[in-house]
Amino acid sequence: MLTALILICSLATTPDIRDCSRNNAVDVMYTPVESANPATCFMHGQAYLASTDIGRNLTNKEEVKVVCTRKQAAENQGPAFAQRPAPSVQ
């Protein structure tokens, strides 16, 4: 079974979306839905992101990368949802 890994990356740090990874993403999410089909997994990832505040508040300086991975591999990667840090006030 596959689950979608959703990465939100800043174009300032990763101008090439191919370089976007779990290690340099601003936000990392996994969908709670599993799929046996990679195309369905990808569509579920897009829909899941669109239903979140993060998905609705993307800036033009952020890119989205959806990667479908085996559920076992995803479980070994850590928490299913990582919030972006609160902005610092100066």
Rosetta constraint file for C-alpha pairs under 8 A:
AtomPair CA 1 CA 34 HARMONIC 5.95 0.50
AtomPair CA 1 CA 35 HARMONIC 5.50 0.50
AtomPair CA 1 CA 36 HARMONIC 4.91 0.50
AtomPair CA 1 CA 70 HARMONIC 5.80 0.50
AtomPair CA 1 CA 71 HARMONIC 5.96 0.50
AtomPair CA 2 CA 34 HARMONIC 5.36 0.50
AtomPair CA 2 CA 35 HARMONIC 5.10 0.50
AtomPair CA 2 CA 36 HARMONIC 5.83 0.50
AtomPair CA 2 CA 37 HARMONIC 7.46 0.50
AtomPair CA 2 CA 38 HARMONIC 7.15 0.50
AtomPair CA 2 CA 41 HARMONIC 6.54 0.50
AtomPair CA 2 CA 68 HARMONIC 5.99 0.50
AtomPair CA 2 CA 69 HARMONIC 5.27 0.50
AtomPair CA 2 CA 70 HARMONIC 4.47 0.50
AtomPair CA 2 CA 71 HARMONIC 5.40 0.50
AtomPair CA 3 CA 30 HARMONIC 6.78 0.50
AtomPair CA 3 CA 31 HARMONIC 6.09 0.50
AtomPair CA 3 CA 32 HARMONIC 7.31 0.50
AtomPair CA 3 CA 33 HARMONIC 6.43 0.50
AtomPair CA 3 CA 34 HARMONIC 4.94 0.50
AtomPair CA 3 CA 35 HARMONIC 6.51 0.50
AtomPair CA 3 CA 41 HARMONIC 6.22 0.50
AtomPair CA 3 CA 68 HARMONIC 5.55 0.50
AtomPair CA 3 CA 69 HARMONIC 5.59 0.50
AtomPair CA 3 CA 70 HARMONIC 6.20 0.50
AtomPair CA 3 CA 71 HARMONIC 5.64 0.50
AtomPair CA 3 CA 74 HARMONIC 7.43 0.50
AtomPair CA 4 CA 30 HARMONIC 5.57 0.50
AtomPair CA 4 CA 31 HARMONIC 5.45 0.50
AtomPair CA 4 CA 34 HARMONIC 7.90 0.50
AtomPair CA 4 CA 41 HARMONIC 5.86 0.50
AtomPair CA 4 CA 42 HARMONIC 6.38 0.50
AtomPair CA 4 CA 44 HARMONIC 7.35 0.50
AtomPair CA 4 CA 45 HARMONIC 5.22 0.50
AtomPair CA 4 CA 66 HARMONIC 6.34 0.50
AtomPair CA 4 CA 67 HARMONIC 5.64 0.50
AtomPair CA 4 CA 68 HARMONIC 4.39 0.50
AtomPair CA 4 CA 69 HARMONIC 6.30 0.50
AtomPair CA 5 CA 28 HARMONIC 7.22 0.50
AtomPair CA 5 CA 29 HARMONIC 5.90 0.50
AtomPair CA 5 CA 30 HARMONIC 4.68 0.50
AtomPair CA 5 CA 31 HARMONIC 6.87 0.50
AtomPair CA 5 CA 45 HARMONIC 7.30 0.50
AtomPair CA 5 CA 66 HARMONIC 5.69 0.50
AtomPair CA 5 CA 67 HARMONIC 5.06 0.50
AtomPair CA 5 CA 68 HARMONIC 5.92 0.50
AtomPair CA 5 CA 69 HARMONIC 6.91 0.50
AtomPair CA 5 CA 74 HARMONIC 7.71 0.50
AtomPair CA 6 CA 27 HARMONIC 8.00 0.50
AtomPair CA 6 CA 28 HARMONIC 5.75 0.50
AtomPair CA 6 CA 29 HARMONIC 5.02 0.50
AtomPair CA 6 CA 30 HARMONIC 6.02 0.50
AtomPair CA 6 CA 31 HARMONIC 7.79 0.50
AtomPair CA 6 CA 45 HARMONIC 6.61 0.50
AtomPair CA 6 CA 49 HARMONIC 7.54 0.50
AtomPair CA 6 CA 64 HARMONIC 7.08 0.50
AtomPair CA 6 CA 65 HARMONIC 5.91 0.50
AtomPair CA 6 CA 66 HARMONIC 4.64 0.50
AtomPair CA 6 CA 67 HARMONIC 6.50 0.50
AtomPair CA 7 CA 20 HARMONIC 7.34 0.50
AtomPair CA 7 CA 21 HARMONIC 6.99 0.50
AtomPair CA 7 CA 22 HARMONIC 6.71 0.50
AtomPair CA 7 CA 25 HARMONIC 5.84 0.50
AtomPair CA 7 CA 26 HARMONIC 7.53 0.50
AtomPair CA 7 CA 27 HARMONIC 5.92 0.50
AtomPair CA 7 CA 28 HARMONIC 4.89 0.50
AtomPair CA 7 CA 29 HARMONIC 6.68 0.50
AtomPair CA 7 CA 64 HARMONIC 5.75 0.50
AtomPair CA 7 CA 65 HARMONIC 5.07 0.50
AtomPair CA 7 CA 66 HARMONIC 6.29 0.50
AtomPair CA 8 CA 25 HARMONIC 5.52 0.50
AtomPair CA 8 CA 26 HARMONIC 5.57 0.50
AtomPair CA 8 CA 27 HARMONIC 5.04 0.50
AtomPair CA 8 CA 28 HARMONIC 6.54 0.50
AtomPair CA 8 CA 62 HARMONIC 6.49 0.50
AtomPair CA 8 CA 63 HARMONIC 5.75 0.50
AtomPair CA 8 CA 64 HARMONIC 4.76 0.50
AtomPair CA 8 CA 65 HARMONIC 6.50 0.50
AtomPair CA 9 CA 13 HARMONIC 7.68 0.50
AtomPair CA 9 CA 14 HARMONIC 6.65 0.50
AtomPair CA 9 CA 17 HARMONIC 7.63 0.50
AtomPair CA 9 CA 20 HARMONIC 6.10 0.50
AtomPair CA 9 CA 24 HARMONIC 7.11 0.50
AtomPair CA 9 CA 25 HARMONIC 4.55 0.50
AtomPair CA 9 CA 26 HARMONIC 5.31 0.50
AtomPair CA 9 CA 27 HARMONIC 7.13 0.50
AtomPair CA 9 CA 62 HARMONIC 5.49 0.50
AtomPair CA 9 CA 63 HARMONIC 5.35 0.50
AtomPair CA 9 CA 64 HARMONIC 6.44 0.50
AtomPair CA 9 CA 65 HARMONIC 7.81 0.50
AtomPair CA 10 CA 14 HARMONIC 6.00 0.50
AtomPair CA 10 CA 15 HARMONIC 7.42 0.50
AtomPair CA 10 CA 25 HARMONIC 7.14 0.50
AtomPair CA 10 CA 26 HARMONIC 6.59 0.50
AtomPair CA 10 CA 61 HARMONIC 5.94 0.50
AtomPair CA 10 CA 62 HARMONIC 4.54 0.50
AtomPair CA 10 CA 63 HARMONIC 6.45 0.50
AtomPair CA 11 CA 15 HARMONIC 4.34 0.50
AtomPair CA 11 CA 16 HARMONIC 7.44 0.50
AtomPair CA 11 CA 17 HARMONIC 7.97 0.50
AtomPair CA 11 CA 61 HARMONIC 5.41 0.50
AtomPair CA 11 CA 62 HARMONIC 5.60 0.50
AtomPair CA 11 CA 63 HARMONIC 6.77 0.50
AtomPair CA 12 CA 61 HARMONIC 7.24 0.50
AtomPair CA 13 CA 24 HARMONIC 7.86 0.50
AtomPair CA 14 CA 19 HARMONIC 6.11 0.50
AtomPair CA 14 CA 20 HARMONIC 6.04 0.50
AtomPair CA 14 CA 24 HARMONIC 7.87 0.50
AtomPair CA 15 CA 19 HARMONIC 7.93 0.50
AtomPair CA 16 CA 20 HARMONIC 7.28 0.50
AtomPair CA 17 CA 63 HARMONIC 7.02 0.50
AtomPair CA 17 CA 64 HARMONIC 7.95 0.50
AtomPair CA 17 CA 65 HARMONIC 7.09 0.50
AtomPair CA 20 CA 24 HARMONIC 6.37 0.50
AtomPair CA 20 CA 25 HARMONIC 6.31 0.50
AtomPair CA 20 CA 65 HARMONIC 7.36 0.50
AtomPair CA 21 CA 25 HARMONIC 5.90 0.50
AtomPair CA 22 CA 28 HARMONIC 6.58 0.50
AtomPair CA 26 CA 84 HARMONIC 6.03 0.50
AtomPair CA 27 CA 81 HARMONIC 7.97 0.50
AtomPair CA 27 CA 82 HARMONIC 5.95 0.50
AtomPair CA 27 CA 83 HARMONIC 6.06 0.50
AtomPair CA 27 CA 84 HARMONIC 5.58 0.50
AtomPair CA 28 CA 80 HARMONIC 7.73 0.50
AtomPair CA 28 CA 81 HARMONIC 5.98 0.50
AtomPair CA 28 CA 82 HARMONIC 5.40 0.50
AtomPair CA 28 CA 83 HARMONIC 7.56 0.50
AtomPair CA 29 CA 80 HARMONIC 5.56 0.50
AtomPair CA 29 CA 81 HARMONIC 4.44 0.50
AtomPair CA 29 CA 82 HARMONIC 6.35 0.50
AtomPair CA 30 CA 45 HARMONIC 7.90 0.50
AtomPair CA 30 CA 74 HARMONIC 7.77 0.50
AtomPair CA 30 CA 80 HARMONIC 5.06 0.50
AtomPair CA 30 CA 81 HARMONIC 6.39 0.50
AtomPair CA 31 CA 44 HARMONIC 7.44 0.50
AtomPair CA 31 CA 45 HARMONIC 6.13 0.50
AtomPair CA 31 CA 48 HARMONIC 6.52 0.50
AtomPair CA 31 CA 80 HARMONIC 7.69 0.50
AtomPair CA 33 CA 44 HARMONIC 7.23 0.50
AtomPair CA 34 CA 41 HARMONIC 6.99 0.50
AtomPair CA 34 CA 71 HARMONIC 7.63 0.50
AtomPair CA 35 CA 40 HARMONIC 6.45 0.50
AtomPair CA 35 CA 41 HARMONIC 5.43 0.50
AtomPair CA 36 CA 40 HARMONIC 7.81 0.50
AtomPair CA 36 CA 41 HARMONIC 7.54 0.50
AtomPair CA 37 CA 41 HARMONIC 6.18 0.50
AtomPair CA 38 CA 42 HARMONIC 6.16 0.50
AtomPair CA 38 CA 68 HARMONIC 6.50 0.50
AtomPair CA 39 CA 43 HARMONIC 6.31 0.50
AtomPair CA 40 CA 44 HARMONIC 6.09 0.50
AtomPair CA 41 CA 45 HARMONIC 6.19 0.50
AtomPair CA 41 CA 68 HARMONIC 6.24 0.50
AtomPair CA 42 CA 46 HARMONIC 6.40 0.50
AtomPair CA 42 CA 66 HARMONIC 6.48 0.50
AtomPair CA 42 CA 67 HARMONIC 7.18 0.50
AtomPair CA 42 CA 68 HARMONIC 6.47 0.50
AtomPair CA 43 CA 47 HARMONIC 6.18 0.50
AtomPair CA 44 CA 48 HARMONIC 5.90 0.50
AtomPair CA 45 CA 49 HARMONIC 6.20 0.50
AtomPair CA 45 CA 66 HARMONIC 6.47 0.50
AtomPair CA 46 CA 50 HARMONIC 6.21 0.50
AtomPair CA 46 CA 66 HARMONIC 7.40 0.50
AtomPair CA 47 CA 51 HARMONIC 6.35 0.50
AtomPair CA 48 CA 52 HARMONIC 6.84 0.50
AtomPair CA 49 CA 54 HARMONIC 7.21 0.50
AtomPair CA 49 CA 55 HARMONIC 4.92 0.50
AtomPair CA 50 CA 55 HARMONIC 4.77 0.50
AtomPair CA 50 CA 56 HARMONIC 6.08 0.50
AtomPair CA 51 CA 55 HARMONIC 6.71 0.50
AtomPair CA 51 CA 56 HARMONIC 7.35 0.50
AtomPair CA 52 CA 56 HARMONIC 6.37 0.50
AtomPair CA 53 CA 57 HARMONIC 6.04 0.50
AtomPair CA 54 CA 58 HARMONIC 6.25 0.50
AtomPair CA 58 CA 62 HARMONIC 6.37 0.50
AtomPair CA 69 CA 73 HARMONIC 6.77 0.50
AtomPair CA 69 CA 74 HARMONIC 6.61 0.50
AtomPair CA 70 CA 74 HARMONIC 6.41 0.50
AtomPair CA 71 CA 75 HARMONIC 6.21 0.50
AtomPair CA 72 CA 76 HARMONIC 6.60 0.50
AtomPair CA 73 CA 77 HARMONIC 6.66 0.50
AtomPair CA 74 CA 78 HARMONIC 7.52 0.50
AtomPair CA 75 CA 79 HARMONIC 7.88 0.50
